[in-house]
Amino acid sequence: MRWTWDQDKSRVNERKHGLDFDTAQLVFDDPLMVHRPDPSLDEERWHTIGTVGGVAIIVVHTWPRFVPSEGDEVARIISARKATPHERRAYEEGRFQ
């Protein structure tokens, strides 16, 4: 499984939200992470919430797809930010859906 992203967008995201995509991808190592679909109509996107270094974060991303030329699943990170207190509580209480 390989995560990709636009480096410029990662830098902008870090300035705006204090979180670069290289760090954000670590949310997928959280065994308690939860995914939910994004209602966006322009492309299939997902929101994943989990913790990185004890901080709850939300990552918006595409769902992994197998890319034969790479011999692996590839997905793209679109944005990442610290979860709001409401989102964090929902995650901790198992209500993030």
Secondary structure, DSSP 8 states (H G I E B T S, - for coil): -EEE--HHHHHHHHHHHS--HHHHGGGGG-TT-EEEE---SSS--EEEEEEETTEEEEEEE---EEETTTTEEEEEEEEEEE--HHHHHHHHTT---
